[in-house]
Amino acid sequence: MPAETHLPTLLRQMQPSVHPEVFVFCCFADGVLAPGLSPVGSFVEAEGLTAIVPQAQAQALNLPHQFASRLVTLTIHSALDAVGFMARISAALAAQGIACNVVSAFHHDHVFVPAGRLDDALRALAELSASA
């Protein structure tokens, strides 16, 4: 099945799914991931390697970390060149005062929201989906 590009379809059929773990963002200035970590995502910046890892792993290794967050996967197969989908998602969350960090992967978009605001984020996404 081809990836979806039609914005109203993406919004109506986003079907958020919540990962059970809490995740955090860690930065490794030397660009080397600490042993024992299982990142769900990473990105290389001039300042170092950013890795998104389970909070329990970061704490077990006493690693500095930020943004304790829950991972919400939008399970519709969204096209990488779909226009406006993540803009609408982030705007809906911002309207509720909810920060988000978005990762678009090959098949799905993934939204990290503050762990304490998960229910609010899911409610905002449900309202957005219903109004599309």
C-alpha contacts under 8 A as a table, 3 or more apart, distances in Angstrom:
res1	aa1	res2	aa2	distance
2	P	77	H	7.87
3	A	77	H	5.17
3	A	78	S	5.12
3	A	79	A	4.63
3	A	107	H	7.48
4	E	9	T	7.61
4	E	10	L	6.72
4	E	76	I	7.72
4	E	77	H	6.07
4	E	78	S	4.81
4	E	79	A	5.31
4	E	82	A	7.31
5	T	9	T	7.98
5	T	10	L	7.15
5	T	78	S	6.45
5	T	79	A	5.59
5	T	81	D	7.22
5	T	82	A	4.57
5	T	83	V	7.17
6	H	9	T	5.45
6	H	10	L	6.21
6	H	82	A	7.25
7	L	10	L	5.00
7	L	11	L	6.16
7	L	82	A	7.38
7	L	83	V	7.14
7	L	84	G	6.86
7	L	85	F	6.15
8	P	11	L	5.17
8	P	12	R	6.09
8	P	132	A	5.59
9	T	12	R	5.14
9	T	13	Q	5.86
9	T	132	A	7.94
10	L	13	Q	5.37
10	L	14	M	5.53
10	L	76	I	6.84
10	L	78	S	6.96
10	L	85	F	6.94
11	L	14	M	5.42
11	L	85	F	7.15
11	L	128	L	7.02
11	L	129	S	5.01
11	L	132	A	6.03
12	R	128	L	7.99
12	R	129	S	4.54
12	R	130	A	6.44
12	R	131	S	7.95
12	R	132	A	5.74
13	Q	76	I	6.24
13	Q	129	S	7.17
14	M	74	L	5.13
14	M	75	T	5.92
14	M	76	I	5.05
14	M	129	S	7.22
15	Q	74	L	5.64
15	Q	75	T	5.50
15	Q	76	I	6.53
16	P	72	V	6.03
16	P	73	T	5.48
16	P	74	L	4.46
16	P	75	T	6.05
16	P	122	L	7.58
16	P	125	L	7.87
17	S	72	V	5.52
17	S	73	T	5.12
17	S	74	L	6.36
17	S	75	T	6.76
18	V	70	R	7.28
18	V	71	L	5.90
18	V	72	V	4.61
18	V	73	T	6.35
19	H	70	R	6.92
19	H	71	L	5.44
19	H	72	V	6.40
19	H	73	T	7.62
20	P	70	R	7.78
21	E	54	P	6.47
21	E	55	Q	7.76
21	E	70	R	6.79
21	E	71	L	7.73
22	V	54	P	5.88
22	V	55	Q	5.65
22	V	56	A	7.88
22	V	68	A	6.31
22	V	69	S	5.50
22	V	70	R	5.13
22	V	71	L	7.41
22	V	115	A	6.79
23	F	52	I	6.43
23	F	53	V	5.38
23	F	54	P	4.34
23	F	55	Q	4.90
23	F	67	F	7.84
23	F	68	A	5.68
23	F	69	S	5.16
23	F	70	R	6.10
23	F	71	L	7.20
24	V	52	I	5.62
24	V	53	V	5.58
24	V	54	P	6.22
24	V	55	Q	5.34
24	V	58	A	7.65
24	V	65	H	6.03
24	V	66	Q	5.66
24	V	67	F	5.44
24	V	68	A	4.85
24	V	69	S	6.19
25	F	50	T	6.65
25	F	51	A	5.76
25	F	52	I	4.61
25	F	53	V	6.47
25	F	65	H	5.48
25	F	66	Q	5.29
25	F	67	F	6.28
25	F	68	A	7.73
26	C	50	T	5.58
26	C	51	A	5.30
26	C	52	I	6.41
26	C	53	V	7.42
26	C	58	A	7.87
26	C	63	L	7.34
26	C	64	P	6.46
26	C	65	H	4.72
26	C	66	Q	6.71
27	C	48	G	6.12
27	C	49	L	5.48
27	C	50	T	4.41
27	C	51	A	6.34
27	C	64	P	7.94
27	C	65	H	7.48
28	F	31	G	5.32
28	F	32	V	6.15
28	F	33	L	6.54
28	F	48	G	5.27
28	F	49	L	5.00
28	F	50	T	6.41
28	F	51	A	7.94
29	A	32	V	7.71
29	A	47	E	5.90
29	A	48	G	4.05
29	A	49	L	6.37
30	D	48	G	6.08
30	D	49	L	7.46
31	G	44	V	7.46
31	G	48	G	5.07
31	G	49	L	4.70
32	V	49	L	6.98
33	L	37	L	7.39
33	L	49	L	7.44
33	L	51	A	7.69
34	A	37	L	6.27
36	G	57	Q	7.49
37	L	53	V	6.76
37	L	57	Q	6.26
37	L	58	A	7.57
38	S	53	V	6.14
38	S	54	P	7.40
39	P	42	S	6.85
39	P	51	A	5.90
39	P	52	I	5.26
39	P	53	V	4.41
39	P	54	P	7.23
40	V	51	A	7.71
40	V	52	I	5.78
40	V	53	V	6.12
41	G	51	A	5.92
41	G	52	I	5.26
41	G	53	V	7.56
42	S	49	L	6.94
42	S	50	T	5.41
42	S	51	A	4.31
42	S	52	I	6.08
43	F	49	L	5.89
43	F	50	T	5.27
43	F	51	A	6.69
44	V	48	G	6.02
44	V	49	L	4.56
44	V	50	T	6.24
45	E	48	G	5.25
45	E	49	L	6.12
45	E	50	T	7.36
53	V	57	Q	6.99
53	V	58	A	6.91
54	P	57	Q	5.46
54	P	58	A	6.65
55	Q	58	A	5.14
55	Q	59	Q	6.10
55	Q	68	A	7.11
56	A	59	Q	5.17
56	A	60	A	6.03
57	Q	60	A	5.09
57	Q	61	L	6.37
58	A	61	L	5.31
58	A	62	N	6.07
58	A	63	L	5.14
58	A	64	P	7.48
58	A	65	H	7.16
59	Q	62	N	4.82
59	Q	63	L	6.15
60	A	63	L	7.85
67	F	114	P	6.75
68	A	114	P	6.07
68	A	115	A	5.82
69	S	112	F	5.64
69	S	113	V	5.12
69	S	114	P	4.35
69	S	115	A	4.30
69	S	116	G	7.90
70	R	112	F	5.47
70	R	113	V	5.46
70	R	114	P	6.28
70	R	115	A	5.02
70	R	118	L	6.68
71	L	110	H	6.68
71	L	111	V	5.82
71	L	112	F	4.67
71	L	113	V	6.72
72	V	110	H	5.72
72	V	111	V	5.09
72	V	112	F	6.22
72	V	113	V	7.60
73	T	108	H	6.93
73	T	109	D	6.06
73	T	110	H	4.43
73	T	111	V	6.28
74	L	108	H	6.11
74	L	109	D	5.51
74	L	110	H	6.13
74	L	111	V	7.79
75	T	108	H	5.96
75	T	109	D	7.54
76	I	107	H	7.94
76	I	108	H	6.46
77	H	107	H	5.07
77	H	108	H	5.41
78	S	82	A	6.82
78	S	107	H	6.11
78	S	108	H	5.71
78	S	109	D	7.17
79	A	82	A	5.14
79	A	106	F	7.77
79	A	107	H	7.18
80	L	104	S	7.30
80	L	105	A	7.69
80	L	106	F	6.76
80	L	107	H	7.94
82	A	85	F	6.64
84	G	87	A	4.98
84	G	88	R	6.07
85	F	88	R	5.36
85	F	89	I	6.33
86	M	89	I	4.88
86	M	90	S	5.97
86	M	102	V	7.76
87	A	90	S	5.31
87	A	91	A	5.98
88	R	91	A	5.06
88	R	92	A	6.10
89	I	92	A	5.28
89	I	93	L	6.38
89	I	125	L	7.11
89	I	128	L	7.89
90	S	93	L	5.12
90	S	94	A	5.93
90	S	100	C	6.77
91	A	94	A	4.95
91	A	95	A	6.04
92	A	95	A	5.24
92	A	96	Q	6.87
92	A	124	A	6.25
92	A	125	L	7.09
92	A	128	L	6.89
93	L	96	Q	5.32
93	L	97	G	6.46
93	L	98	I	5.04
93	L	99	A	6.88
93	L	100	C	7.34
93	L	121	A	6.30
93	L	124	A	6.33
93	L	125	L	7.61
94	A	97	G	4.81
94	A	98	I	5.22
94	A	99	A	6.42
95	A	98	I	7.45
96	Q	120	D	7.85
96	Q	124	A	7.43
98	I	113	V	7.07
98	I	114	P	7.37
98	I	117	R	7.03
98	I	121	A	6.95
99	A	113	V	6.09
99	A	114	P	6.76
100	C	111	V	6.31
100	C	112	F	5.47
100	C	113	V	4.81
100	C	114	P	7.34
101	N	111	V	5.76
101	N	112	F	5.03
101	N	113	V	6.76
102	V	109	D	7.14
102	V	110	H	5.71
102	V	111	V	4.55
102	V	112	F	6.24
103	V	109	D	5.92
103	V	110	H	5.11
103	V	111	V	6.42
104	S	108	H	6.27
104	S	109	D	4.35
104	S	110	H	6.10
105	A	108	H	5.48
105	A	109	D	5.92
105	A	110	H	7.57
113	V	117	R	6.83
113	V	118	L	6.45
113	V	121	A	7.22
114	P	117	R	5.31
114	P	118	L	6.57
115	A	118	L	5.65
116	G	119	D	7.90
117	R	120	D	5.26
117	R	121	A	6.11
118	L	121	A	5.06
118	L	122	L	6.18
119	D	122	L	5.16
119	D	123	R	6.16
120	D	123	R	5.09
120	D	124	A	6.21
121	A	124	A	5.08
121	A	125	L	6.20
122	L	125	L	5.09
122	L	126	A	6.09
123	R	126	A	5.07
123	R	127	E	6.20
124	A	127	E	5.17
124	A	128	L	6.20
125	L	128	L	5.03
125	L	129	S	6.07
126	A	129	S	5.08
126	A	130	A	6.09
127	E	130	A	5.15
127	E	131	S	6.20
128	L	131	S	5.27
128	L	132	A	6.38
129	S	132	A	5.40
